[in-house]
Amino acid sequence: ARGDRRAVASRLRGHGVDVVDAPPEDLAPALADHYLAMKATGRL
């Protein structure tokens, strides 16, 4: 399952999709960090 998830994430990234892959307990802060990073670089 983990290998499948990595393969899908890799394909999505290849199409320009931002993928945040984190365990459930870390997902909220990982999403917030990614959002802030995108905002800081003008990608939103």
Summary of the structure (lengths in Angstrom):
residues: 44
radius of gyration: 11.7
end to end distance: 31.2
largest distance: 33.9
contacts: 77
relative contact order: 0.12
helix: 68%
strand: 0%
